[in-house]
Amino acid sequence: MAVKNLTGTSAYNSSKAGLERFCGTLAEELAGSGIVAAALRPGKVDTAMQVEIRDSDPAQFPRGDEWREVHRRGELLPPEIPARAILWLASHFGAAANGHTLSMSDPDFRARVEKDLEPYL
Protein backbone atom coordinates (compact mmCIF):
# COMPACT_ATOMS: atom_id res chain seq x y z
CA MET A 1 0.00 0.00 0.00
CA ALA A 2 3.04 2.29 0.12
CA VAL A 3 2.89 2.78 -3.65
CA LYS A 4 -0.84 2.46 -4.33
CA ASN A 5 -3.45 5.21 -4.16
CA LEU A 6 -6.68 3.91 -2.70
CA THR A 7 -9.56 6.08 -1.55
CA GLY A 8 -10.14 5.93 2.19
CA THR A 9 -6.66 4.71 3.10
CA SER A 10 -4.56 7.88 3.05
CA ALA A 11 -3.22 7.59 6.60
CA TYR A 12 -2.55 3.86 6.24
CA ASN A 13 -0.78 4.23 2.88
CA SER A 14 1.27 7.27 3.84
CA SER A 15 2.50 5.58 7.03
CA LYS A 16 3.77 2.65 4.98
CA ALA A 17 5.48 4.93 2.47
CA GLY A 18 7.04 6.92 5.32
CA LEU A 19 8.37 3.75 6.92
CA GLU A 20 10.06 2.72 3.69
CA ARG A 21 11.78 6.11 3.35
CA PHE A 22 12.73 6.02 7.04
CA CYS A 23 14.40 2.61 6.63
CA GLY A 24 16.28 3.71 3.51
CA THR A 25 17.55 6.89 5.12
CA LEU A 26 18.42 5.13 8.38
CA ALA A 27 20.42 2.53 6.45
CA GLU A 28 22.52 5.32 4.91
CA GLU A 29 22.96 7.09 8.23
CA LEU A 30 24.09 3.88 9.97
CA ALA A 31 26.25 2.57 7.12
CA GLY A 32 29.26 0.69 8.42
CA SER A 33 27.81 0.27 11.92
CA GLY A 34 26.63 -3.31 11.42
CA ILE A 35 23.01 -2.29 11.99
CA VAL A 36 20.64 -3.35 9.22
CA ALA A 37 17.65 -1.19 8.36
CA ALA A 38 15.30 -2.68 5.78
CA ALA A 39 11.60 -2.56 5.04
CA LEU A 40 9.42 -5.57 4.33
CA ARG A 41 6.23 -5.51 2.30
CA PRO A 42 4.47 -8.54 3.79
CA GLY A 43 1.71 -8.65 1.20
CA LYS A 44 -1.88 -9.58 1.94
CA VAL A 45 -1.67 -11.53 5.19
CA ASP A 46 -4.49 -13.28 7.02
CA THR A 47 -4.16 -11.30 10.27
CA ALA A 48 -6.59 -10.32 13.02
CA MET A 49 -7.16 -7.08 11.09
CA GLN A 50 -8.29 -9.11 8.09
CA VAL A 51 -10.73 -11.05 10.26
CA GLU A 52 -12.15 -7.75 11.55
CA ILE A 53 -12.52 -6.47 8.00
CA ARG A 54 -14.31 -9.63 6.87
CA ASP A 55 -16.63 -9.47 9.89
CA SER A 56 -17.30 -5.75 9.57
CA ASP A 57 -20.64 -4.13 8.90
CA PRO A 58 -20.73 -2.67 5.36
CA ALA A 59 -21.70 0.69 6.85
CA GLN A 60 -18.44 0.71 8.87
CA PHE A 61 -16.20 -0.69 6.14
CA PRO A 62 -17.79 -0.36 2.70
CA ARG A 63 -14.97 -2.23 0.96
CA GLY A 64 -15.29 -5.32 3.14
CA ASP A 65 -16.78 -7.32 0.27
CA GLU A 66 -13.56 -6.90 -1.69
CA TRP A 67 -11.52 -8.39 1.16
CA ARG A 68 -14.00 -11.19 1.74
CA GLU A 69 -13.50 -12.08 -1.93
CA VAL A 70 -9.68 -11.97 -1.57
CA HIS A 71 -10.03 -14.37 1.36
CA ARG A 72 -12.45 -16.62 -0.52
CA ARG A 73 -9.99 -16.88 -3.43
CA GLY A 74 -7.23 -17.92 -1.00
CA GLU A 75 -5.04 -14.89 -1.75
CA LEU A 76 -4.16 -14.10 1.88
CA LEU A 77 -0.79 -15.39 3.05
CA PRO A 78 -0.60 -17.29 6.31
CA PRO A 79 1.29 -15.17 8.88
CA GLU A 80 4.09 -17.75 8.99
CA ILE A 81 5.29 -16.75 5.51
CA PRO A 82 6.18 -13.11 6.27
CA ALA A 83 7.30 -14.18 9.77
CA ARG A 84 10.02 -16.28 8.15
CA ALA A 85 11.13 -13.24 6.15
CA ILE A 86 11.37 -11.25 9.40
CA LEU A 87 13.46 -14.04 10.94
CA TRP A 88 15.65 -14.01 7.82
CA LEU A 89 16.12 -10.22 8.12
CA ALA A 90 17.00 -10.51 11.82
CA SER A 91 19.62 -13.16 11.10
CA HIS A 92 23.02 -12.91 9.42
CA PHE A 93 21.26 -13.44 6.08
CA GLY A 94 19.67 -9.99 6.31
CA ALA A 95 22.97 -8.07 6.25
CA ALA A 96 22.84 -7.72 2.46
CA ALA A 97 19.33 -6.26 2.65
CA ASN A 98 20.47 -3.05 4.31
CA GLY A 99 18.59 -0.09 2.80
CA HIS A 100 16.32 -2.26 0.68
CA THR A 101 12.57 -2.72 0.59
CA LEU A 102 11.79 -6.40 0.22
CA SER A 103 8.46 -7.83 -0.85
CA MET A 104 6.74 -11.14 -0.20
CA SER A 105 5.27 -10.85 -3.69
CA ASP A 106 8.79 -11.24 -5.13
CA PRO A 107 9.16 -14.97 -5.85
CA ASP A 108 12.97 -14.74 -5.88
CA PHE A 109 13.03 -13.20 -2.39
CA ARG A 110 10.59 -15.80 -1.05
CA ALA A 111 12.66 -18.63 -2.52
CA ARG A 112 15.85 -17.19 -1.04
CA VAL A 113 14.28 -16.95 2.43
CA GLU A 114 13.02 -20.54 2.23
CA LYS A 115 16.36 -21.85 0.93
CA ASP A 116 18.46 -19.98 3.51
CA LEU A 117 16.23 -20.93 6.46
CA GLU A 118 15.54 -24.54 5.41
CA PRO A 119 18.22 -26.04 7.66
CA TYR A 120 16.80 -24.16 10.66
CA LEU A 121 13.09 -24.84 10.26
C-alpha positions as CSV (number, residue, x, y, z in Angstrom):
1,M,0.0,0.0,0.0
2,A,3.0,2.3,0.1
3,V,2.9,2.8,-3.6
4,K,-0.8,2.5,-4.3
5,N,-3.5,5.2,-4.2
6,L,-6.7,3.9,-2.7
7,T,-9.6,6.1,-1.6
8,G,-10.1,5.9,2.2
9,T,-6.7,4.7,3.1
10,S,-4.6,7.9,3.0
11,A,-3.2,7.6,6.6
12,Y,-2.5,3.9,6.2
13,N,-0.8,4.2,2.9
14,S,1.3,7.3,3.8
15,S,2.5,5.6,7.0
16,K,3.8,2.6,5.0
17,A,5.5,4.9,2.5
18,G,7.0,6.9,5.3
19,L,8.4,3.8,6.9
20,E,10.1,2.7,3.7
21,R,11.8,6.1,3.3
22,F,12.7,6.0,7.0
23,C,14.4,2.6,6.6
24,G,16.3,3.7,3.5
25,T,17.6,6.9,5.1
26,L,18.4,5.1,8.4
27,A,20.4,2.5,6.5
28,E,22.5,5.3,4.9
29,E,23.0,7.1,8.2
30,L,24.1,3.9,10.0
31,A,26.2,2.6,7.1
32,G,29.3,0.7,8.4
33,S,27.8,0.3,11.9
34,G,26.6,-3.3,11.4
35,I,23.0,-2.3,12.0
36,V,20.6,-3.3,9.2
37,A,17.6,-1.2,8.4
38,A,15.3,-2.7,5.8
39,A,11.6,-2.6,5.0
40,L,9.4,-5.6,4.3
41,R,6.2,-5.5,2.3
42,P,4.5,-8.5,3.8
43,G,1.7,-8.6,1.2
44,K,-1.9,-9.6,1.9
45,V,-1.7,-11.5,5.2
46,D,-4.5,-13.3,7.0
47,T,-4.2,-11.3,10.3
48,A,-6.6,-10.3,13.0
49,M,-7.2,-7.1,11.1
50,Q,-8.3,-9.1,8.1
51,V,-10.7,-11.1,10.3
52,E,-12.1,-7.7,11.6
53,I,-12.5,-6.5,8.0
54,R,-14.3,-9.6,6.9
55,D,-16.6,-9.5,9.9
56,S,-17.3,-5.7,9.6
57,D,-20.6,-4.1,8.9
58,P,-20.7,-2.7,5.4
59,A,-21.7,0.7,6.9
60,Q,-18.4,0.7,8.9
61,F,-16.2,-0.7,6.1
62,P,-17.8,-0.4,2.7
63,R,-15.0,-2.2,1.0
64,G,-15.3,-5.3,3.1
65,D,-16.8,-7.3,0.3
66,E,-13.6,-6.9,-1.7
67,W,-11.5,-8.4,1.2
68,R,-14.0,-11.2,1.7
69,E,-13.5,-12.1,-1.9
70,V,-9.7,-12.0,-1.6
71,H,-10.0,-14.4,1.4
72,R,-12.4,-16.6,-0.5
73,R,-10.0,-16.9,-3.4
74,G,-7.2,-17.9,-1.0
75,E,-5.0,-14.9,-1.8
76,L,-4.2,-14.1,1.9
77,L,-0.8,-15.4,3.1
78,P,-0.6,-17.3,6.3
79,P,1.3,-15.2,8.9
80,E,4.1,-17.7,9.0
81,I,5.3,-16.8,5.5
82,P,6.2,-13.1,6.3
83,A,7.3,-14.2,9.8
84,R,10.0,-16.3,8.1
85,A,11.1,-13.2,6.2
86,I,11.4,-11.2,9.4
87,L,13.5,-14.0,10.9
88,W,15.7,-14.0,7.8
89,L,16.1,-10.2,8.1
90,A,17.0,-10.5,11.8
91,S,19.6,-13.2,11.1
92,H,23.0,-12.9,9.4
93,F,21.3,-13.4,6.1
94,G,19.7,-10.0,6.3
95,A,23.0,-8.1,6.2
96,A,22.8,-7.7,2.5
97,A,19.3,-6.3,2.6
98,N,20.5,-3.0,4.3
99,G,18.6,-0.1,2.8
100,H,16.3,-2.3,0.7
101,T,12.6,-2.7,0.6
102,L,11.8,-6.4,0.2
103,S,8.5,-7.8,-0.9
104,M,6.7,-11.1,-0.2
105,S,5.3,-10.9,-3.7
106,D,8.8,-11.2,-5.1
107,P,9.2,-15.0,-5.8
108,D,13.0,-14.7,-5.9
109,F,13.0,-13.2,-2.4
110,R,10.6,-15.8,-1.0
111,A,12.7,-18.6,-2.5
112,R,15.9,-17.2,-1.0
113,V,14.3,-17.0,2.4
114,E,13.0,-20.5,2.2
115,K,16.4,-21.8,0.9
116,D,18.5,-20.0,3.5
117,L,16.2,-20.9,6.5
118,E,15.5,-24.5,5.4
119,P,18.2,-26.0,7.7
120,Y,16.8,-24.2,10.7
121,L,13.1,-24.8,10.3
